[in-house]
Amino acid sequence: MLPEQSLGPIVLFAGLAIIYLWALSKRLRGPNPTFIGSRNKAEDLAGVSYENIDLLKSIPTESTQVGYAVVGGSGFLGTYIVRLLLLRGERYIRVLDLHPPSTKIASHPAVSFVKTDITSLQSVLEGLTQPFTATGRPPKVIYHTAATIRFWERLSYCWNASYKINVSGTANVLAAAKELPLAIFIYTSTADTVIPKPNFFRLRWNRKSNISDFDKPLPPSQFSDSCYSRSKLVAEQLVTHGDGERNLRTGIIRPGYTIIGPNDRLLTSTLIMPRVPVWDKRWSSTSVCVWDVAAAHLLMEDALTRDMKDVRGQAFLITGKDAPWSLEDVREGVKFFVNRPIILDDIPPLPIYLLAHLVEGFLYVRYHSLFCVYWLFGSQPTLVPSWMGQIVYLQPATFEYWSDIVIDDSRARKVLGYYPQWGTAQCIRYTVDEVQSGKAGTSHGLQLKS
């Protein structure tokens, strides 16, 4: 037996550990005690409709008849930009992507597809600089939406997976755009580049919830640890510095905090996954419908076409028109509109957060243990074993979204004329209808990409 005098420090340490874990659990559950969100009720959802939304109302409605290139045009946001251009009557649209767009889009006479690997400058040059057959001219407007969204990674050995697409790929698209006469380049970034990371282990709440274009740049200590967010910030700097080079005009859209709509990460995964693990329900943020994000891109195109000096080389935050919704209310909204049961499994956040560090540690040890063996054969191990599946998402960087965030897009509204049309409930209902009808397919943002 231990002598009584040696038990004191052990009991004290155990007591402090229990108190700390209790405080950490409370911190992880949220929300910030200074944050005031809104709640929706079933009776408010019953009358929700999106039928009266005119998608052309919030953009310049006259067709420009110039050539468009949508890099990443087969992806989530890129698809909606193409659809909005088609609704406006544009006749020369080229999709540059590794994968062809949906059959409905690919079969449209105004749309052509060029298989493009943005990590290869030659591939991008071939896709961007070739002229349209009907006009004999190359694209004038480039929407660069392509990205790899590896939000779960933060360690240095994972960096290149994000860098080669989000940074090198953007550099290649910019270089190719400079070969075009008087081109316009709109880059899709993310609000993550200006949102301070949460500091869970120190039990500190974020100092502010409202994020705007008027905020000072984040100091390195507050910036996101995620490889995705950091790579997007580096790419933003390339786009900003590229403005004016060889008459190129550039601009950046930062959607936030979450883009929602058919095939998104939040709503569609809730509709399609057999069971939805929930450990984040108290956190609230503003969301923006993918149609509104597409409209913001077209508004920036218009501003750059008019050579607005306060837009060129600038980044603009945008969000939806509604106040913040908690993730619990968002999922309850999905349950309200869907015609089948949705199974939500409540899971305490503390064990999940601690487990995430173990998963990250395992992957780190695995990679570096295998590296020397693979090096002998002139190759490298994969970052993740194939058997791991969606468990790979269970890493600390994933949980940086556990914050209460309100995006202030007043600058975009004043300068670009951005006015979001979709409320959160409307977008939820639209997503449910599109997924249930089969129009949206079964893809969603939490699916692992091969």
C-alpha positions in Angstrom: 0.0 0.0 0.0 1.0 3.6 -0.7 1.7 5.6 2.4 -1.0 8.2 3.2 1.3 11.1 2.5 1.9 9.9 -1.1 -1.8 9.7 -1.8 -2.4 13.4 -1.4 -0.7 14.5 -4.7 -2.4 11.7 -6.6 -5.8 12.6 -5.2 -5.1 16.3 -6.0 -4.0 15.5 -9.5 -7.0 13.3 -10.1 -9.3 15.9 -8.8 -7.8 18.6 -11.0 -7.9 16.3 -14.0 -11.6 15.7 -13.5 -12.3 19.4 -13.1 -10.3 20.2 -16.2 -12.1 17.5 -18.3 -15.5 18.7 -17.1 -14.5 22.3 -18.1 -13.2 21.0 -21.5 -16.4 19.1 -22.1 -18.5 22.2 -21.4 -16.2 24.2 -23.7 -16.6 21.6 -26.5 -20.4 21.5 -26.2 -20.8 25.2 -26.8 -22.1 27.7 -27.4 -20.2 30.8 -26.5 -22.1 32.3 -23.5 -21.9 35.8 -25.1 -23.4 34.6 -28.4 -27.1 35.1 -29.1 -28.5 32.9 -31.9 -32.0 32.4 -33.3 -34.3 29.4 -33.0 -36.8 28.2 -35.6 -40.1 26.5 -34.8 -42.1 23.9 -36.7 -44.9 26.4 -37.3 -42.3 28.7 -39.0 -41.2 26.0 -41.3 -44.7 24.9 -42.4 -45.2 27.8 -44.8 -41.7 27.9 -46.3 -41.5 28.0 -50.1 -38.9 28.8 -52.6 -41.1 28.9 -55.7 -41.1 32.7 -55.8 -37.3 33.1 -56.0 -36.2 34.5 -59.4 -32.6 33.3 -59.8 -31.9 36.1 -62.3 -33.1 38.8 -60.1 -29.9 39.3 -58.1 -27.5 39.3 -61.1 -27.0 41.4 -64.3 -29.6 39.7 -66.5 -28.3 40.5 -70.0 -26.2 37.9 -71.6 -22.6 39.0 -72.2 -21.9 36.6 -75.1 -18.3 36.3 -74.1 -16.5 33.0 -73.5 -16.5 31.5 -70.0 -14.2 28.9 -68.5 -15.3 27.3 -65.2 -12.4 25.5 -63.7 -13.8 22.8 -61.4 -17.1 23.2 -63.3 -18.2 19.6 -62.5 -17.9 20.2 -58.8 -20.5 21.4 -56.3 -20.2 25.2 -56.7 -18.9 25.1 -60.3 -22.1 23.3 -61.4 -24.3 26.0 -60.1 -22.2 28.7 -61.7 -22.6 26.9 -65.1 -26.3 26.6 -64.5 -26.7 30.3 -63.7 -24.8 31.2 -66.8 -27.0 29.0 -68.9 -30.1 30.6 -67.3 -28.8 34.0 -68.3 -28.5 32.8 -71.9 -24.7 32.5 -72.2 -23.7 30.5 -75.3 -20.0 29.8 -74.8 -19.2 27.9 -71.6 -16.2 25.6 -71.2 -16.0 23.3 -68.2 -12.4 22.4 -67.2 -12.3 19.5 -64.7 -10.9 16.0 -64.3 -14.4 14.6 -64.5 -17.2 15.6 -67.0 -20.2 17.5 -65.8 -23.6 15.9 -65.3 -25.3 14.6 -68.5 -27.9 17.4 -68.4 -25.2 20.1 -68.4 -22.8 18.2 -70.8 -25.6 17.8 -73.4 -26.4 21.5 -73.5 -25.2 23.0 -76.8 -23.6 26.0 -75.0 -21.4 23.8 -72.9 -18.1 22.1 -73.8 -15.8 20.0 -71.6 -12.1 19.7 -71.6 -10.5 17.2 -69.2 -8.0 19.2 -67.3 -5.5 18.5 -64.5 -4.8 21.9 -62.8 -1.5 20.5 -61.3 -0.2 20.5 -64.9 0.5 23.9 -66.5 0.4 22.4 -69.9 -3.0 20.8 -69.3 -4.4 24.1 -68.1 -2.9 26.0 -71.1 -4.5 23.5 -73.5 -7.9 23.9 -71.8 -7.9 27.7 -71.4 -6.2 29.0 -74.5 -7.9 27.1 -77.2 -10.6 29.2 -78.9 -14.3 28.4 -79.0 -15.2 27.0 -82.4 -18.1 29.4 -82.9 -16.3 32.6 -82.0 -12.6 31.8 -82.8 -11.7 33.4 -79.5 -10.6 31.9 -76.2 -12.5 32.4 -72.9 -12.5 35.9 -71.4 -13.9 35.1 -68.0 -12.4 32.4 -65.8 -14.1 31.2 -62.7 -11.6 29.1 -60.6 -13.6 27.0 -58.2 -11.5 23.8 -58.3 -10.0 22.8 -54.9 -9.3 19.9 -52.7 -11.0 20.4 -49.3 -8.9 18.3 -47.0 -10.3 20.0 -43.9 -9.2 17.2 -41.5 -5.4 17.6 -42.0 -3.1 20.0 -40.1 0.3 18.4 -39.8 3.2 19.3 -42.1 3.6 15.9 -43.8 0.0 16.3 -45.1 0.6 19.8 -46.5 1.6 18.9 -50.1 -1.8 17.2 -50.7 -3.5 20.5 -50.3 -0.7 22.7 -51.7 -0.3 21.0 -55.0 -4.0 21.6 -56.0 -5.0 24.7 -54.0 -1.8 26.6 -54.5 0.2 25.2 -57.4 -3.1 24.5 -59.3 -4.2 28.1 -58.7 -0.8 29.4 -59.9 -1.1 27.3 -63.1 -4.6 28.7 -63.8 -3.4 32.2 -63.2 -0.4 31.7 -65.5 -2.7 30.5 -68.2 -5.2 33.3 -67.7 -2.4 35.8 -68.3 -2.0 34.4 -71.8 -5.5 35.5 -72.6 -6.2 39.1 -73.7 -7.9 41.3 -71.1 -9.1 38.3 -69.1 -11.1 38.4 -65.9 -10.3 35.9 -63.1 -12.7 35.2 -60.2 -11.3 32.9 -57.4 -13.5 31.0 -55.0 -11.9 31.0 -51.6 -13.4 30.5 -48.1 -14.3 32.4 -45.0 -12.0 30.1 -43.1 -9.1 32.3 -44.2 -10.3 35.1 -41.8 -12.0 33.2 -39.0 -9.9 32.7 -35.8 -9.4 29.1 -34.8 -11.0 27.9 -31.5 -8.6 27.2 -28.6 -10.3 24.3 -26.9 -7.5 22.9 -24.6 -6.9 26.4 -23.1 -10.7 26.6 -22.5 -10.8 30.0 -24.1 -13.7 31.2 -26.1 -13.1 33.1 -29.4 -12.9 36.8 -28.7 -15.4 37.6 -31.4 -18.2 36.0 -33.4 -18.8 38.6 -36.0 -16.4 38.4 -39.0 -16.2 41.2 -41.6 -14.1 42.5 -44.4 -13.1 45.4 -42.2 -11.3 43.2 -39.7 -7.5 43.2 -39.5 -5.7 40.2 -40.8 -5.4 37.4 -38.3 -2.1 37.0 -36.5 -0.4 33.6 -37.1 -1.3 32.4 -33.6 -5.1 32.8 -34.3 -5.1 31.4 -37.9 -6.5 28.0 -38.7 -4.3 25.0 -38.4 -6.0 23.3 -41.3 -3.9 22.6 -44.4 -7.0 23.5 -46.4 -7.5 26.9 -44.9 -3.8 27.7 -45.0 -3.4 26.7 -48.6 -6.4 28.8 -49.6 -4.9 31.8 -47.9 -1.6 31.3 -49.9 -3.7 31.0 -53.1 -5.6 34.2 -52.3 -2.2 36.0 -52.1 -1.3 34.7 -55.6 -4.7 36.0 -56.9 -4.3 39.4 -55.3 -0.8 39.9 -56.6 -1.8 38.7 -60.1 -4.2 41.6 -60.6 -2.9 44.0 -63.2 -0.3 41.6 -64.5 -0.6 41.5 -68.3 -3.9 43.3 -68.0 -5.5 40.5 -65.9 -8.3 41.6 -63.6 -8.8 39.4 -60.5 -11.2 39.2 -57.5 -11.9 36.8 -54.7 -15.2 35.5 -53.2 -15.1 34.2 -49.6 -18.4 32.3 -48.9 -19.2 31.5 -45.3 -19.7 30.1 -43.0 -21.2 27.0 -44.7 -22.4 26.7 -48.3 -25.6 24.7 -48.3 -27.7 23.2 -51.1 -28.1 19.9 -53.0 -24.9 17.8 -52.9 -23.4 19.9 -50.0 -21.6 18.6 -47.0 -24.2 19.4 -44.3 -27.7 18.9 -45.6 -27.2 16.3 -48.2 -25.1 14.0 -46.0 -27.9 14.3 -43.4 -30.4 13.1 -46.0 -28.3 10.3 -47.4 -26.2 8.8 -44.6 -28.1 5.9 -42.8 -27.2 7.4 -39.4 -25.9 10.8 -38.6 -23.5 11.2 -35.7 -24.1 14.5 -33.9 -21.7 16.1 -31.5 -22.0 19.7 -32.6 -25.6 20.6 -32.3 -25.3 23.7 -30.1 -23.0 25.6 -32.4 -24.5 28.3 -34.7 -23.4 30.1 -37.8 -24.7 31.9 -40.8 -25.1 29.8 -43.9 -25.3 30.7 -47.6 -27.2 28.9 -50.4 -25.1 27.7 -53.3 -27.3 29.7 -55.7 -26.4 32.9 -53.9 -22.7 32.0 -53.9 -22.9 31.5 -57.7 -24.7 34.9 -58.0 -21.9 36.6 -56.1 -19.4 35.3 -58.6 -21.4 36.8 -61.5 -21.6 40.1 -59.7 -17.9 40.2 -59.2 -17.5 39.4 -62.9 -19.6 42.4 -63.7 -17.7 44.7 -61.3 -14.4 43.6 -62.8 -15.7 44.1 -66.3 -16.5 47.7 -65.3 -13.0 47.9 -63.9 -14.1 49.0 -60.4 -10.9 49.8 -58.6 -12.2 48.9 -55.2 -12.9 45.4 -56.4 -9.8 44.5 -58.3 -7.5 42.2 -56.4 -9.9 42.3 -53.4 -11.6 39.6 -51.4 -15.2 39.8 -50.3 -17.0 37.8 -47.7 -20.5 36.7 -48.5 -23.2 34.8 -46.6 -27.0 34.2 -46.6 -29.8 36.6 -45.7 -30.8 34.9 -42.4 -29.5 35.1 -38.9 -27.4 32.2 -37.6 -29.0 28.8 -37.2 -27.7 26.2 -34.8 -26.7 22.9 -36.4 -29.4 21.3 -34.3 -32.0 23.5 -35.9 -30.6 22.9 -39.4 -30.9 19.1 -39.0 -34.4 19.5 -37.4 -35.3 21.5 -40.4 -34.2 18.6 -42.7 -36.3 16.2 -40.5 -39.3 18.5 -40.9 -39.3 18.5 -44.7 -38.1 15.0 -45.5 -40.7 12.2 -45.9 -38.7 9.5 -44.1 -37.2 9.1 -40.6 -33.8 10.7 -40.1 -31.7 9.0 -37.4 -29.5 11.4 -35.4 -27.2 9.8 -32.9 -26.2 12.2 -30.1 -22.6 11.6 -29.1 -20.7 13.5 -26.3 -18.1 15.7 -27.9 -15.3 15.2 -25.3 -14.5 11.5 -26.1 -14.8 12.2 -29.8 -12.4 15.1 -29.6 -9.9 13.1 -27.6 -10.2 10.2 -30.0 -9.5 12.6 -32.8 -6.0 13.2 -31.4 -5.4 9.5 -31.2 -6.4 9.0 -34.9 -4.1 11.9 -35.9 -1.3 10.4 -33.9 -1.8 6.9 -35.4 -1.7 8.3 -38.9 1.5 10.3 -38.1 3.3 7.3 -36.7 2.1 5.0 -39.5 3.3 7.4 -42.3 6.7 8.0 -40.8 7.2 4.3 -39.9 6.5 3.4 -43.6 8.4 6.3 -45.1 11.9 4.8 -45.0 10.7 1.5 -46.4 8.9 3.1 -49.3 11.8 5.5 -49.9 14.1 2.5 -50.6 11.8 1.7 -53.5 11.5 5.3 -54.7 7.9 5.9 -53.6 6.0 7.3 -50.7 3.3 5.8 -48.5 -0.3 7.0 -48.8 -1.4 9.5 -46.1 -4.3 7.3 -45.1 -4.7 3.5 -45.3 -7.6 2.5 -47.6 -9.4 0.6 -44.9 -9.9 3.7 -42.8 -12.8 5.1 -44.7 -14.5 8.2 -43.2 -12.7 7.7 -39.9 -10.0 9.8 -41.5 -12.3 12.8 -40.9 -12.0 12.2 -37.1 -8.9 14.5 -36.6 -8.5 17.7 -34.5 -8.6 20.1 -37.5 -12.0 18.9 -38.4 -13.4 20.4 -35.2 -12.3 23.9 -36.0 -15.9 24.6 -37.1 -17.1 24.3 -33.5 -17.5 28.0 -33.3 -20.4 30.5 -33.3 -19.8 32.6 -36.4 -21.7 35.5 -38.0 -20.5 36.7 -41.4 -20.9 40.4 -42.0 -21.1 40.8 -45.8 -22.1 44.5 -45.8 -19.1 45.4 -48.0 -20.1 42.9 -50.7 -23.7 44.3 -50.6 -22.5 47.9 -50.9 -19.7 47.4 -53.5 -20.8 44.4 -55.5 -24.6 44.9 -55.1 -24.8 41.4 -53.6 -28.2 40.6 -52.2 -28.9 37.0 -51.2 -32.3 35.7 -52.0 -32.4 32.4 -50.2 -33.2 32.0 -46.5 -31.8 29.0 -44.7 -35.2 27.3 -44.4 -35.9 27.8 -48.1 -32.5 26.3 -49.0 -33.2 23.3 -46.7 -36.5 22.6 -48.3 -35.0 23.0 -51.8 -32.3 20.6 -51.0 -34.7 18.0 -49.5 -36.9 18.3 -52.6 -34.0 17.9 -55.0 -32.5 14.9 -53.2 -35.8 13.1 -52.7 -36.8 13.6 -56.3 -33.5 12.1 -57.5 -32.5 15.3 -59.4 -29.5 15.9 -57.2 -28.1 12.3 -57.3 -26.5 10.8 -54.3 -23.1 12.6 -54.0 -22.4 14.8 -51.0 -19.5 16.7 -49.5 -18.5 14.0 -46.9 -17.9 11.3 -49.5 -14.3 10.2 -49.8 -12.8 11.1 -53.2 -10.7 8.5 -54.9 
